[in-house]
Amino acid sequence: MIVEFEGDVFRWAARADSDWFFTALPAELSAEIREVPRPFRGFGSVRVRARIGGSEWRTSIFPGGDGAYVLPLKRAVREAEGLVDGGPVAVRLDILDG
């Protein structure tokens, strides 16, 4: 399953000094992904291959507090793609689980 979406970059709000940044998948897309049968993984994570601009990497998406999945954005990707807190991001995900 391959999905594409646009979102905003946000800093993990639990700690002001956090260097963890994410983008949230749309609620409808999260619901579709949740419906695909797959083995349970820690924290309800789903393995993905992510692509933003010219950067591609393997990671996992995780259910957020509102039920939508969130994609962690590592520093190397943020720097390579010029992503900033509050800025837009276009994402392509290849869902590997399921």
C-alpha positions in Angstrom: 0.0 0.0 0.0 1.5 3.4 -1.1 0.0 6.6 0.3 0.8 10.3 -0.2 -0.3 13.2 1.9 0.7 16.7 2.9 1.0 17.8 6.5 2.8 20.2 8.9 6.0 19.6 10.8 5.5 19.8 14.6 7.8 19.4 17.6 6.9 16.9 20.3 5.0 19.0 22.7 5.7 16.9 25.9 9.0 18.7 26.3 9.9 22.2 25.2 13.6 21.2 24.7 12.6 18.2 22.6 14.4 17.5 19.3 11.7 15.1 18.2 9.7 16.3 15.2 6.8 14.6 13.5 4.1 15.1 10.9 0.6 13.6 11.3 -1.2 11.6 8.7 -4.8 12.7 7.9 -7.4 11.0 10.1 -9.1 9.3 7.1 -5.8 7.9 5.9 -4.9 6.7 9.4 -8.3 4.9 9.6 -7.6 3.1 6.3 -4.1 2.0 7.5 -5.5 0.8 10.8 -8.0 -1.4 9.0 -5.3 -3.5 7.2 -4.7 -6.7 9.1 -1.1 -7.0 10.4 0.8 -8.5 13.4 0.8 -6.3 16.5 4.1 -4.3 17.0 5.1 -2.3 20.0 3.2 0.9 20.6 0.9 0.0 17.7 3.6 0.9 15.2 3.5 0.2 11.5 6.7 -0.2 9.5 7.0 2.1 6.5 9.4 3.3 3.9 9.1 7.1 3.8 10.0 9.6 1.1 10.2 13.4 1.4 11.8 15.2 -1.5 15.0 13.3 -2.3 15.3 11.6 1.1 14.1 8.1 1.6 14.4 6.0 4.8 12.7 3.1 6.7 11.0 3.9 9.9 7.6 3.3 11.7 4.5 5.4 12.1 2.8 5.4 15.5 -0.7 6.2 16.7 -0.8 9.7 18.2 -3.0 11.0 20.9 -5.9 11.8 18.6 -5.8 8.4 16.9 -4.0 9.7 13.7 -0.7 8.1 13.0 2.4 10.3 13.2 5.7 10.0 11.2 8.9 10.9 13.0 11.2 13.2 11.0 14.8 12.6 11.8 17.2 15.5 11.8 19.1 14.4 8.7 15.9 14.4 6.7 14.8 17.8 8.1 18.1 19.3 7.3 18.4 17.8 3.8 14.9 18.8 2.9 14.8 22.2 4.7 11.9 21.2 7.0 11.1 23.6 9.9 8.8 23.5 12.8 5.3 24.6 11.6 6.3 24.3 7.9 4.6 22.1 5.3 5.8 18.7 4.2 4.7 16.4 1.4 5.2 12.7 2.2 5.0 9.4 0.3 4.7 6.2 2.5 5.1 2.7 1.4 3.3 0.7 4.1 5.5 -2.4 4.7 3.4 -4.2 7.3 0.2 -5.8 6.1 
